[in-house]
Amino acid sequence: MDIAVPKGASIEAHGRYGDFDITGVSGNISIESDNAGVRLSDIGGSVSVETRRSDIVRVVGVKGNVELRGAGWDIELDTIQGLATVNGTYTGDKLFRRLAQPLRYDTPTTELRVERTPGQISISRGDFTASGLAGPFLLKTRSTDVELYDFQGPAEVNLEHGDIEIRPAAALGGKFDLRTRAGDIRLSLPETAQFDLRAETRRGEIDNEWNGSARVTEEGRRRTIALQVGTGPVVNAVTDRGSVVLRKGSASEPPPPPKPPKAPSRRRSKVRWRSCRGQAHFPPARGDRLHAK
């Protein structure tokens, strides 16, 4: 089904099964479906999408807010000017790029808060990689390896299981609080940075390559180190079972951006909306309700 609507229209769609492609509409978009892939681009208003199952939700170029709810697989949000909110269970790959306002991401196992994302965030099973963020930044999750590149704090990372690797920008920008119950913590702090570091491992080693004069204190299995350089922000790094590694470095080039998630190639019904000067209407499939406002 191909429906052309006036560019200024708002669209409300309710369906049971079938994909939605909407492009070049300046109004608001609201989609609710049991099973649908959703691809939206060049939207002038706000976007609301709720699905019970979805192979992909891809939203690119939105001037308003974006809200995703429900369950599905892959997510891609790119070039969003408003607030971005994701609340539900999405088990595939997640990609967030060029978000001008805060990102709020909540699932049964993960809480993520980011003030701005000029760069990108990539989340896949067991891996969280981000570069070019502006804090405050908060990540609380269960079993994930976390890598953060070229960003400014303040930042808080709290893991039950997983490694943490941090390569901040030259100016740390705020307090860092890094904790994992089981995993290593690797800090590459710029040589020009100023900070007040406190690192601790309760069952592991501390490898200090940043400043050889800073001593590691040992008490049973517990190892701690304190290192203050200038008058910068506090950096806390604590692992219950794992090692802490301190290195001199700079904000390195982030890893190559991941490819956008692709939907399966299976054939399925689709509703495609496009703007035009005139208006055309095609009757919806049985069980679906489509409204252009």
N, C-alpha and C positions, 0 to 999 in steps of 0.2 A: 504494500500500500504506500503510495507517494502522495503526500498532502502539501500543498502550497498555501501559505497564509501571509497576511500583511506583516511586514517587518516588525511593526510595533506590537504584535500580538503577544499575549501570555498564553502558555499551554499547560493544560492539566490532563494527564493521561493515566488511566487505570486499566490494568491488563492482567491476564493469567499466564500467558506464554507468548514470547516474541520479543525481538530486539527493537530498540528505539534509537534512531539517528536524528539529531536535531542540530541545525546549523543556521547561523545568521539571524537569530531572533533577538530583538532588543527587550522583550518583556521577561517576566519570571517563568521558570520551568518547574513543574511539579509532576513527578512520575512515581507511581506505586504499582508494583507488579509482583506476582508470585515467582516468575522465572523469566529473567530478561537480561540481555547484554545492553548496556547503555553507553552511547557515545555522543557527547555534547561538545560543541565548539562555537566560539564567537557569540556568546550570550551576553546581552546588555543588562539583564536583571539578576536576580538571585536564583539559585538552583536547590531543589530538594528532591532526593531520590531515596526511595525505600523499596528494598527487594527482599524476598525470602530466599531466593537463589539467584546467583548472577555469575557468569563466567568472567565478565569485565565491566567495570564502571570507569570510563575515561572522560574526563572533563577538562577542556583546554580553552583558555581565554574567556574568563567570566569576570564581569565588572562588579557584581554583587557578592553576597555570601554563598557558600556551598555547604550543604548538609547532606551527609550520607548516613543511612540507618539500615539495620537489618543484618543480612548475611550474604556471603558470596565468596568469590575467589580473588581476582586481581583488581587493583585500584591504581589509577593514575590521575593525579591532579597537577596541572601545569598552568602557570600564569593566571593566578587567582588574585584579584584585587581586594576582595572582602575576607571576612573570617571563614576559615575552613574547619569543619567539624565532622569527625568520623566516629560513629558509635555503633558497635555491633561486632560480628564475628566474620572476618575476612581472612581466609586461610592461604591465599596465594601470595604473589609478589605485590608490594606496595611501593609506589614511586611518587614523591612530592617534590615539585620544582617551582621556583620563582613564586613564592607565596608572600604577598606584600604585608599581610596581617597575620595574627596568631593562628597556629594550628593546634587543634585539640583532638587527640586521638585516644579513644577508650575502647578496649576489648576486655573480655573476661580475664586476660593474663597480662595486659600491658596498659600503662598510663603514660602518655607522651604529651608534653607541653613545649611549644617553641614559639618565641615571640615573633620572629621573622625568619623566612627561609629564602634569602637571595640565591643561595646555591641549591643543594638537593639533599634529599633523604631517601635511602633505599632500604627497604625492609623485606627480608625473605626468611624462610624457615631457618632459624638458628643464627642469623646474621643481621646486624644493624650497622649501616655505614652512612655517614653524613659529612658534608663539607660546606663551608661558607654559610654557617648559621650565625644568627644574632640572638644572644640570650636576653632574658633568662631562658634556660633550657632544663627540662626535667624529664627523666626516663626512669620508670620503675617497671621491671619485667622479671620473668622467671629464668628461662634458659636461653641465653642469647650472647653471642660475642659482639662487642660494641667497638666501633672504630669512629673517632671524631677527628676531622682534619680542619685546619685553617678556620677557626671560629673563635668567638669571644664569649666569655661567661657573663654573668654567673651561670654555673652548671651543676646539676645534681644527677648522678647515675647510681642506681641501687639495683643490684642483681642478686638473685638467689644462686644462679650458676652461670658462669661465663667469664671470658677475659675482657679486659677493658684496655684499649689503646688510645692515648690522647696525644694529639699534636696541635696545640692551640696556636693562635696568631701571636705575633710578637708582643702585643699588649693583651694581657689575660682578660682584663675588663671586669673581673669580679671573682667572687669566691668559687672554688671548685670543691665538691664533696663527692668522692668516688668510693663506692663500697661494693664488694662482691663476697658472698659467703664461700664460694669455691671457684677460684680462677686467678689468673695472673693480672697484675696491673702494670702497664708499661707507659711511662711518661717521657715524652720528648719535649723538653721545655727550651724555648729559644734562648740563646746565649745572652741576648739583650733584655730578657724579661726580668721583672722584679716580682718576688713572691715570698711567702712565709710557708714553707712546706713541713707537714707532719705526715709521715708514712709509717704504717705498721702492718706486719704479718704475724699471725698467731701460730701458724704452722707453715713455715717457708723461709725463704732467704730474701735479703735485700741486696741488690746489685747497684752500687752507686758509681755511675760513670760521669756524673755531672760535676762533682766537686770532691776530689780525693781527700781533702782535709776534713770533711764531715764524717764523723764516726757513727758506726752502727752499734746501738746498745742491745745486748743480748740478756735475756732473762728466761731461762728454761728454753722452750721452743719459740718464745716470743722475740721478735726483732723489731726495733723502732729506729727511726732516724729523724732528725730535725735539721732543717737547712733554711736559713733566711738570707735572701738576697735583696737588698734595698728595702723599700717600704711598700711592696706590692700586696695583692690580696692573699688570703689564706688558701692553701691547697691541702686538703685532707685526702689521703689514700689509704684505705683499710681493706685487707683481705683476711678471712679466717683461715683458709687453706689455699695457699698459693704464694707466688713470689712477687716482689715489687722491683721494677727496673727503672732507674733514673738515667736519662741520657740528655746530652746537649743536642739540640737540633733546631730546625726552623719549620715553619708550616710548609710541608711538602706538597707537591702536586697531588690532588686527590686521585683515586683510582678512576679509570675510564667510566663514564656514566653507563649504567646498565641500559639494555635495550628496553623500550616500552613493552609491557606485557601484551601478548597476543591472544586473542580469543581462539577457541577451537574452530576448525574449518568446517564443522558439520553445518548442514543446511538447516535453517530454521526461519520461521516467519519473521517479518520485519516491518516496522512502521518508520518511514522516513519523512521528516518535516523539513521544509525549506521556505525561506521568505521570498516574496515576490510582490509586485505592485497590485496584482489582482488577488483573487481568492478562489481556491478550488476545494471541493469537499468530496471525499470518498467515504462511503458508509463503513463503519468499523466492523471488524470481525465479531462474530457472536461471542458474547461474554466480555468484550472490551468496551471501555467508555473513553472517548476522546473529546476534549473540550478545548477550543481556542477562544480566548477571551480578548 
